[in-house]
């Protein structure tokens, strides 16, 4: 039994031994009906979740898994949370959390921006990253100040991506500066494409087109000093397509990417009322879901060995997603 199976076996034994398994109000069904499990979470995970759901339902046609945009609803009312915040977040207290992958966040700008012209090749220092994105009355003057025009954009609501990006550089989300954008991380992309001076940070699954594997038209990455030695080496420029980028990040020594924002993707259920079908889906994802991570722009869980799906199968899945308008 591998480590993922052992972990999940322990989860099952714990939840069932406590007599804690019960159906939530959203998922209660009659014995003759299809079991319904409702999932919510970070929107940039939706394409990956949809892929997992499609694959799972093919094997388990008696289950219906639904993704519901959270909006103003209490997230704890859902059967499964798919989150990208830190696992010690207050939202996750009393929940069983399973890490199923990781995501990386990079600075990005409009392709025609002054920042892209000035720093698209030579890269930014850590101090310049802090100058562009954070308010800090105590920080000193940068030795190499950013002297070109730029307009930073940030999420209005509290969210996983800005929290992880801020924490990596020693700040919190409330320290971010710039124009606040309501909605999901994808709305940051739209803001950047409208503003030739715009700059922000995004998960790589939104910076790249997962079908072509190239950077989305109109955007440009801003390389920066990943290891904090005040020099930007060729390796730190993270060139290439999405697959090359993922391979570079996953193979890097931790000390060489200590300033690269990377965090876990995790699914969780309420320990006190976990739906049996929700637990079954989590177990399936923990055992088989990793095969689709790279295809959708995500990283393997820390310490996992790559075992990605057949490229032809992945391409067929993406084509099917496009036909469904995803």
C-alpha positions as a Markdown table, in Angstrom:
| # | Residue | x | y | z |
|---|---|---|---|---|
| 1 | Unk | 0.0 | 0.0 | 0.0 |
| 2 | Unk | 1.5 | 3.3 | -1.0 |
| 3 | Unk | 1.6 | 6.4 | 1.3 |
| 4 | Unk | -1.5 | 8.0 | -0.3 |
| 5 | Unk | -3.5 | 4.8 | 0.3 |
| 6 | Unk | -2.3 | 4.5 | 3.9 |
| 7 | Unk | -3.2 | 8.1 | 4.6 |
| 8 | Unk | -6.6 | 7.7 | 3.1 |
| 9 | Unk | -7.3 | 4.4 | 4.9 |
| 10 | Unk | -6.6 | 6.2 | 8.2 |
| 11 | Unk | -9.0 | 9.0 | 7.2 |
| 12 | Unk | -11.8 | 6.5 | 6.5 |
| 13 | Unk | -11.2 | 4.6 | 9.7 |
| 14 | Unk | -11.2 | 7.8 | 11.8 |
| 15 | Unk | -14.3 | 9.2 | 10.3 |
| 16 | Unk | -16.3 | 6.0 | 10.3 |
| 17 | Unk | -15.2 | 5.0 | 13.8 |
| 18 | Unk | -16.4 | 8.3 | 15.2 |
| 19 | Unk | -19.8 | 7.7 | 13.6 |
| 20 | Unk | -19.3 | 11.0 | 11.9 |
| 21 | Unk | -20.4 | 10.1 | 8.4 |
| 22 | Unk | -23.7 | 11.8 | 7.4 |
| 23 | Unk | -25.3 | 13.4 | 4.4 |
| 24 | Unk | -25.2 | 17.1 | 4.2 |
| 25 | Unk | -28.4 | 19.0 | 3.3 |
| 26 | Unk | -27.3 | 19.6 | -0.2 |
| 27 | Unk | -26.5 | 16.0 | -0.9 |
| 28 | Unk | -29.3 | 14.1 | 0.8 |
| 29 | Unk | -30.9 | 11.7 | -1.7 |
| 30 | Unk | -33.4 | 8.8 | -1.6 |
| 31 | Unk | -32.1 | 5.2 | -2.0 |
| 32 | Unk | -33.3 | 5.1 | -5.6 |
| 33 | Unk | -31.8 | 8.4 | -6.7 |
| 34 | Unk | -28.4 | 9.5 | -7.8 |
| 35 | Unk | -26.1 | 10.6 | -5.0 |
| 36 | Unk | -25.3 | 14.3 | -5.3 |
| 37 | Unk | -22.0 | 15.8 | -4.0 |
| 38 | Unk | -21.5 | 19.5 | -4.2 |
| 39 | Unk | -18.0 | 21.0 | -4.5 |
| 40 | Unk | -16.9 | 24.6 | -4.3 |
| 41 | Unk | -13.5 | 26.4 | -4.2 |
| 42 | Unk | -11.0 | 28.4 | -6.1 |
| 43 | Unk | -12.2 | 29.1 | -9.6 |
| 44 | Unk | -8.9 | 28.6 | -11.3 |
| 45 | Unk | -9.1 | 25.0 | -10.2 |
| 46 | Unk | -12.5 | 24.4 | -12.0 |
| 47 | Unk | -11.0 | 23.0 | -15.3 |
| 48 | Unk | -9.0 | 20.5 | -13.3 |
| 49 | Unk | -12.0 | 19.6 | -11.1 |
| 50 | Unk | -14.2 | 19.2 | -14.1 |
| 51 | Unk | -11.7 | 16.8 | -15.6 |
| 52 | Unk | -11.6 | 14.8 | -12.4 |
| 53 | Unk | -15.4 | 14.7 | -12.1 |
| 54 | Unk | -15.8 | 13.5 | -15.7 |
| 55 | Unk | -13.3 | 10.7 | -15.2 |
| 56 | Unk | -14.8 | 9.7 | -11.8 |
| 57 | Unk | -18.4 | 9.7 | -13.0 |
| 58 | Unk | -17.5 | 7.4 | -15.9 |
| 59 | Unk | -16.4 | 4.9 | -13.3 |
| 60 | Unk | -19.2 | 5.7 | -10.9 |
| 61 | Unk | -22.3 | 6.7 | -12.9 |
| 62 | Unk | -24.6 | 6.5 | -9.8 |
| 63 | Unk | -22.9 | 9.7 | -8.4 |
| 64 | Unk | -23.4 | 13.2 | -9.5 |
| 65 | Unk | -20.7 | 15.7 | -8.6 |
| 66 | Unk | -21.6 | 19.4 | -9.0 |
| 67 | Unk | -19.3 | 22.4 | -8.9 |
| 68 | Unk | -21.1 | 25.4 | -7.4 |
| 69 | Unk | -19.6 | 28.9 | -7.4 |
| 70 | Unk | -19.4 | 29.9 | -3.8 |
| 71 | Unk | -20.6 | 33.5 | -4.1 |
| 72 | Unk | -21.8 | 34.7 | -0.7 |
| 73 | Unk | -22.8 | 31.3 | 0.5 |
| 74 | Unk | -21.1 | 29.8 | 3.6 |
| 75 | Unk | -18.4 | 27.5 | 2.2 |
| 76 | Unk | -18.8 | 25.1 | 5.0 |
| 77 | Unk | -22.2 | 24.1 | 3.7 |
| 78 | Unk | -20.7 | 22.3 | 0.8 |
| 79 | Unk | -19.7 | 18.6 | 0.7 |
| 80 | Unk | -16.1 | 19.3 | -0.6 |
| 81 | Unk | -13.9 | 22.4 | -0.5 |
| 82 | Unk | -11.2 | 22.7 | -3.2 |
| 83 | Unk | -8.9 | 25.3 | -1.8 |
| 84 | Unk | -5.5 | 26.9 | -2.4 |
| 85 | Unk | -5.1 | 28.7 | 0.9 |
| 86 | Unk | -2.7 | 27.5 | 3.5 |
| 87 | Unk | -3.8 | 24.3 | 5.3 |
| 88 | Unk | -3.8 | 26.1 | 8.7 |
| 89 | Unk | -6.4 | 28.6 | 7.5 |
| 90 | Unk | -9.3 | 29.1 | 10.0 |
| 91 | Unk | -11.7 | 28.0 | 7.3 |
| 92 | Unk | -10.3 | 24.5 | 7.4 |
| 93 | Unk | -10.6 | 23.9 | 11.2 |
| 94 | Unk | -12.5 | 20.7 | 11.9 |
| 95 | Unk | -12.0 | 19.4 | 8.4 |
| 96 | Unk | -10.1 | 16.5 | 7.0 |
| 97 | Unk | -7.6 | 17.9 | 4.4 |
| 98 | Unk | -6.0 | 16.0 | 1.6 |
| 99 | Unk | -3.3 | 17.6 | -0.5 |
| 100 | Unk | -3.8 | 16.6 | -4.1 |
| 101 | Unk | -1.3 | 18.9 | -6.0 |
| 102 | Unk | 0.4 | 22.2 | -6.0 |
| 103 | Unk | 0.3 | 25.5 | -7.9 |
| 104 | Unk | 3.0 | 28.1 | -8.7 |
| 105 | Unk | 2.5 | 31.9 | -8.9 |
| 106 | Unk | 4.6 | 34.2 | -11.1 |
| 107 | Unk | 4.7 | 37.9 | -11.8 |
| 108 | Unk | 3.0 | 38.8 | -15.1 |
| 109 | Unk | 2.5 | 41.9 | -17.2 |
| 110 | Unk | 1.0 | 43.2 | -20.4 |
| 111 | Unk | 3.3 | 42.1 | -23.3 |
| 112 | Unk | 3.7 | 45.7 | -24.5 |
| 113 | Unk | 4.3 | 47.1 | -21.0 |
| 114 | Unk | 7.3 | 49.2 | -20.0 |
| 115 | Unk | 8.1 | 46.6 | -17.4 |
| 116 | Unk | 8.2 | 43.8 | -20.1 |
| 117 | Unk | 10.5 | 45.9 | -22.2 |
| 118 | Unk | 12.9 | 46.9 | -19.3 |
| 119 | Unk | 12.8 | 43.7 | -17.3 |
| 120 | Unk | 11.4 | 40.9 | -19.5 |
| 121 | Unk | 14.9 | 39.7 | -20.2 |
| 122 | Unk | 17.1 | 40.9 | -17.3 |
| 123 | Unk | 14.6 | 40.2 | -14.6 |
| 124 | Unk | 13.7 | 41.8 | -11.3 |
| 125 | Unk | 15.4 | 41.6 | -7.9 |
| 126 | Unk | 13.5 | 40.6 | -4.8 |
| 127 | Unk | 13.6 | 44.2 | -3.6 |
| 128 | Unk | 12.1 | 45.4 | -6.9 |
| 129 | Unk | 9.3 | 42.8 | -6.6 |
| 130 | Unk | 8.5 | 44.3 | -3.1 |
| 131 | Unk | 8.7 | 47.8 | -4.6 |
| 132 | Unk | 6.2 | 47.0 | -7.3 |
| 133 | Unk | 3.6 | 45.0 | -5.3 |
| 134 | Unk | 3.8 | 46.0 | -1.6 |
| 135 | Unk | 3.2 | 49.0 | 0.7 |
| 136 | Unk | 5.7 | 49.0 | 3.5 |
| 137 | Unk | 6.6 | 52.2 | 5.3 |
| 138 | Unk | 9.6 | 50.5 | 6.9 |
| 139 | Unk | 11.3 | 49.2 | 3.8 |
| 140 | Unk | 14.4 | 51.0 | 2.7 |
| 141 | Unk | 15.2 | 52.5 | -0.6 |
| 142 | Unk | 15.9 | 50.0 | -3.4 |
| 143 | Unk | 19.4 | 50.0 | -4.7 |
| 144 | Unk | 17.9 | 49.5 | -8.2 |
| 145 | Unk | 14.5 | 51.3 | -8.1 |
| 146 | Unk | 12.0 | 50.5 | -10.8 |
| 147 | Unk | 12.0 | 53.7 | -13.0 |
| 148 | Unk | 9.4 | 52.7 | -15.6 |
| 149 | Unk | 5.7 | 53.2 | -15.5 |
| 150 | Unk | 3.5 | 50.4 | -14.1 |
| 151 | Unk | 0.1 | 49.9 | -12.6 |
| 152 | Unk | -0.2 | 47.0 | -10.2 |
| 153 | Unk | -3.5 | 45.0 | -9.9 |
| 154 | Unk | -4.6 | 42.9 | -7.0 |
| 155 | Unk | -7.6 | 40.8 | -5.8 |
| 156 | Unk | -10.2 | 42.7 | -3.8 |
| 157 | Unk | -11.3 | 39.7 | -1.8 |
| 158 | Unk | -9.2 | 37.6 | 0.5 |
| 159 | Unk | -8.0 | 34.6 | -1.6 |
| 160 | Unk | -5.3 | 31.9 | -1.8 |
| 161 | Unk | -3.2 | 33.3 | -4.6 |
| 162 | Unk | -2.5 | 36.8 | -3.1 |
| 163 | Unk | -2.1 | 35.3 | 0.3 |
| 164 | Unk | 0.6 | 32.8 | -0.9 |
| 165 | Unk | 2.3 | 35.4 | -3.1 |
| 166 | Unk | 2.4 | 37.9 | -0.2 |
| 167 | Unk | 3.6 | 35.4 | 2.4 |
| 168 | Unk | 6.5 | 34.3 | 0.1 |
| 169 | Unk | 8.0 | 37.8 | 0.3 |
| 170 | Unk | 7.3 | 38.4 | 4.0 |
| 171 | Unk | 4.0 | 40.2 | 3.8 |
| 172 | Unk | 0.3 | 39.6 | 4.1 |
| 173 | Unk | -2.5 | 40.2 | 1.5 |
| 174 | Unk | -3.5 | 43.5 | 3.2 |
| 175 | Unk | 0.0 | 44.8 | 2.4 |
| 176 | Unk | -0.6 | 44.5 | -1.4 |
| 177 | Unk | -1.0 | 47.8 | -3.3 |
| 178 | Unk | -2.6 | 48.7 | -6.6 |
| 179 | Unk | -6.0 | 48.6 | -8.2 |
| 180 | Unk | -8.4 | 46.2 | -6.5 |
| 181 | Unk | -10.3 | 43.8 | -8.9 |
| 182 | Unk | -13.4 | 42.1 | -7.7 |
| 183 | Unk | -14.1 | 38.5 | -8.7 |
| 184 | Unk | -11.8 | 35.7 | -9.4 |
| 185 | Unk | -8.1 | 35.5 | -10.5 |
| 186 | Unk | -9.2 | 35.3 | -14.1 |
| 187 | Unk | -10.5 | 38.9 | -13.8 |
| 188 | Unk | -6.9 | 40.0 | -13.2 |
| 189 | Unk | -6.0 | 38.6 | -16.7 |
| 190 | Unk | -8.7 | 40.7 | -18.3 |
| 191 | Unk | -7.5 | 43.8 | -16.4 |
| 192 | Unk | -3.9 | 43.3 | -17.6 |
| 193 | Unk | -5.0 | 42.8 | -21.2 |
| 194 | Unk | -6.8 | 46.2 | -21.1 |
| 195 | Unk | -3.8 | 48.1 | -19.5 |
| 196 | Unk | -0.5 | 48.3 | -21.3 |
| 197 | Unk | 1.1 | 49.3 | -18.0 |
| 198 | Unk | -0.6 | 46.6 | -15.9 |
| 199 | Unk | 1.3 | 44.2 | -13.7 |
| 200 | Unk | 0.1 | 41.5 | -11.3 |
| 201 | Unk | 0.8 | 37.9 | -10.3 |
| 202 | Unk | -1.1 | 34.8 | -11.3 |
| 203 | Unk | -1.0 | 31.0 | -11.1 |
| 204 | Unk | 0.7 | 29.5 | -14.2 |
| 205 | Unk | -2.5 | 27.7 | -15.2 |
| 206 | Unk | -3.9 | 31.2 | -16.0 |
| 207 | Unk | -0.8 | 32.7 | -17.5 |
| 208 | Unk | -0.5 | 29.8 | -20.0 |
| 209 | Unk | -2.9 | 28.3 | -22.5 |
| 210 | Unk | -3.2 | 24.7 | -21.4 |
| 211 | Unk | -4.1 | 23.6 | -24.9 |
| 212 | Unk | -1.3 | 25.3 | -26.9 |
| 213 | Unk | 1.1 | 25.2 | -23.8 |
| 214 | Unk | 2.3 | 28.7 | -24.7 |
| 215 | Unk | 1.9 | 32.0 | -22.7 |
| 216 | Unk | -1.6 | 33.5 | -23.3 |
| 217 | Unk | -1.5 | 36.1 | -26.1 |
| 218 | Unk | -1.0 | 39.6 | -24.7 |
| 219 | Unk | 0.8 | 38.5 | -21.5 |
| 220 | Unk | 4.5 | 38.4 | -20.6 |
| 221 | Unk | 6.3 | 36.8 | -17.6 |
| 222 | Unk | 8.6 | 38.9 | -15.5 |
| 223 | Unk | 11.6 | 36.8 | -14.4 |
| 224 | Unk | 13.0 | 37.5 | -11.0 |
| 225 | Unk | 15.6 | 36.5 | -8.5 |
| 226 | Unk | 14.3 | 33.1 | -7.3 |
| 227 | Unk | 17.1 | 32.2 | -5.0 |
| 228 | Unk | 17.6 | 35.7 | -3.5 |
| 229 | Unk | 21.3 | 36.1 | -4.4 |
| 230 | Unk | 20.7 | 39.4 | -6.1 |
| 231 | Unk | 21.6 | 38.0 | -9.5 |
| 232 | Unk | 19.1 | 36.6 | -12.2 |
| 233 | Unk | 20.7 | 33.6 | -13.8 |
| 234 | Unk | 19.6 | 32.1 | -17.1 |
| 235 | Unk | 17.8 | 29.3 | -15.2 |
| 236 | Unk | 15.7 | 31.8 | -13.3 |
| 237 | Unk | 14.3 | 33.2 | -16.5 |
| 238 | Unk | 11.9 | 30.2 | -16.7 |
| 239 | Unk | 11.8 | 30.2 | -20.5 |
| 240 | Unk | 9.9 | 27.7 | -22.6 |
| 241 | Unk | 6.4 | 26.3 | -22.9 |
| 242 | Unk | 4.2 | 25.2 | -20.0 |
| 243 | Unk | 5.7 | 21.7 | -19.8 |
| 244 | Unk | 9.2 | 23.0 | -19.7 |
| 245 | Unk | 8.3 | 25.5 | -17.0 |
| 246 | Unk | 6.6 | 22.8 | -14.8 |
| 247 | Unk | 9.6 | 20.5 | -15.3 |
| 248 | Unk | 12.0 | 23.3 | -14.3 |
| 249 | Unk | 10.1 | 24.1 | -11.1 |
| 250 | Unk | 9.6 | 20.5 | -10.0 |
| 251 | Unk | 13.2 | 19.5 | -10.5 |
| 252 | Unk | 14.7 | 22.6 | -8.8 |
| 253 | Unk | 16.4 | 22.4 | -5.5 |
| 254 | Unk | 14.3 | 24.1 | -2.8 |
| 255 | Unk | 17.0 | 26.7 | -2.0 |
| 256 | Unk | 17.2 | 27.7 | -5.7 |
| 257 | Unk | 13.5 | 28.7 | -5.8 |
| 258 | Unk | 13.0 | 29.9 | -2.2 |
| 259 | Unk | 11.3 | 33.1 | -3.5 |
| 260 | Unk | 9.0 | 31.3 | -5.9 |
| 261 | Unk | 5.4 | 31.3 | -4.5 |
| 262 | Unk | 4.2 | 27.6 | -4.5 |
| 263 | Unk | 1.4 | 26.2 | -2.4 |
| 264 | Unk | -0.7 | 23.1 | -2.0 |
| 265 | Unk | -4.1 | 22.4 | -3.7 |
| 266 | Unk | -6.2 | 20.5 | -1.2 |
| 267 | Unk | -9.6 | 19.0 | -1.0 |
| 268 | Unk | -11.4 | 18.8 | 2.4 |
| 269 | Unk | -14.5 | 17.4 | 4.0 |
| 270 | Unk | -16.2 | 18.2 | 7.3 |
| 271 | Unk | -15.1 | 15.6 | 9.8 |
| 272 | Unk | -18.5 | 15.7 | 11.6 |
| 273 | Unk | -20.7 | 15.1 | 8.5 |
| 274 | Unk | -18.6 | 13.8 | 5.7 |
| 275 | Unk | -20.7 | 12.4 | 2.8 |
| 276 | Unk | -19.6 | 8.8 | 2.0 |
| 277 | Unk | -19.5 | 9.6 | -1.8 |
| 278 | Unk | -17.4 | 12.8 | -1.1 |
| 279 | Unk | -14.9 | 10.6 | 0.8 |
| 280 | Unk | -14.9 | 8.1 | -2.1 |
| 281 | Unk | -14.2 | 10.9 | -4.6 |
| 282 | Unk | -11.3 | 12.3 | -2.4 |
| 283 | Unk | -9.8 | 8.9 | -2.3 |
| 284 | Unk | -10.0 | 8.5 | -6.1 |
| 285 | Unk | -8.4 | 11.9 | -6.6 |
| 286 | Unk | -5.6 | 11.1 | -4.1 |
| 287 | Unk | -4.9 | 7.9 | -6.0 |
| 288 | Unk | -5.5 | 8.8 | -9.6 |
| 289 | Unk | -5.9 | 12.6 | -9.9 |
| 290 | Unk | -2.2 | 13.4 | -10.2 |
| 291 | Unk | -2.1 | 12.0 | -13.8 |
| 292 | Unk | -3.9 | 15.2 | -15.0 |
| 293 | Unk | -2.1 | 17.8 | -13.0 |
| 294 | Unk | 0.5 | 18.8 | -15.6 |
| 295 | Unk | -2.0 | 18.9 | -18.4 |
| 296 | Unk | -4.0 | 21.6 | -16.6 |
| 297 | Unk | -0.9 | 23.6 | -15.5 |
| 298 | Unk | -0.4 | 22.3 | -11.9 |
| 299 | Unk | 2.4 | 20.7 | -10.1 |
| 300 | Unk | 2.6 | 17.3 | -8.5 |
| 301 | Unk | 2.3 | 17.1 | -4.7 |
| 302 | Unk | 5.6 | 17.6 | -2.9 |
| 303 | Unk | 7.6 | 14.4 | -3.0 |
| 304 | Unk | 5.4 | 12.7 | -5.5 |
| 305 | Unk | 6.9 | 10.8 | -8.5 |
| 306 | Unk | 5.7 | 11.9 | -11.9 |
| 307 | Unk | 3.2 | 9.5 | -13.5 |
| 308 | Unk | 1.3 | 11.7 | -15.9 |
| 309 | Unk | -1.4 | 10.5 | -18.3 |
| 310 | Unk | -0.8 | 9.6 | -21.9 |
| 311 | Unk | -0.3 | 12.8 | -23.9 |
| 312 | Unk | -2.8 | 11.7 | -26.5 |
| 313 | Unk | -5.4 | 11.0 | -23.8 |
| 314 | Unk | -4.8 | 14.4 | -22.3 |
| 315 | Unk | -5.2 | 16.1 | -25.6 |
| 316 | Unk | -8.5 | 14.3 | -26.2 |
| 317 | Unk | -9.7 | 15.4 | -22.8 |
| 318 | Unk | -8.8 | 19.1 | -23.6 |
| 319 | Unk | -10.6 | 18.9 | -26.9 |
| 320 | Unk | -13.7 | 17.6 | -25.2 |
| 321 | Unk | -13.4 | 20.4 | -22.7 |
| 322 | Unk | -13.3 | 23.0 | -25.5 |
| 323 | Unk | -16.4 | 21.5 | -27.1 |
| 324 | Unk | -18.2 | 21.9 | -23.8 |
| 325 | Unk | -17.1 | 25.5 | -23.7 |
| 326 | Unk | -14.7 | 25.1 | -20.8 |
